[in-house]
Amino acid sequence: MSLGNIVEPTLIIQVMAKYLVEVSHSSDKIECLYTIQIFLSSGSHFLTHADWGCLDGEHKAWFIIEVDTKEEAMQIVPSYYRRNTKITLLSRFNLTEVESMLSHHEIS
């Protein structure tokens, strides 16, 4: 019995980009504490699990998020803090990739 042309299904996995979100805030003690309070009471998993540098004098919060675009990552940040937010696309490399890239840039 012939089933004709059978097309095998393929699984397509879309990998989202990974971003480091860095949110700067005031070093004023009260404003700093309010910022932490806002993040912790936001209900956002990412904001409530942010890492803070305040106790070391670095008044910033950091978290990593996997989304499609930088704009999506920015939407997680409360609007008041967006102007002081830096979003960096994170990448990983293996040795083979780096050696291949270097071979394309070697000076003859």
PyMOL commands that set and color helices and strands:
alter all, ss='L'
color gray80, all
select helices_A, chain A and resi 29-40+45-48+54-56+70-76+79-84+95-105
alter helices_A, ss='H'
color red, helices_A
select strands_A, chain A and resi 17-24+51-52+60-67+85-90
alter strands_A, ss='S'
color yellow, strands_A
deselect
rebuild
show_as cartoon
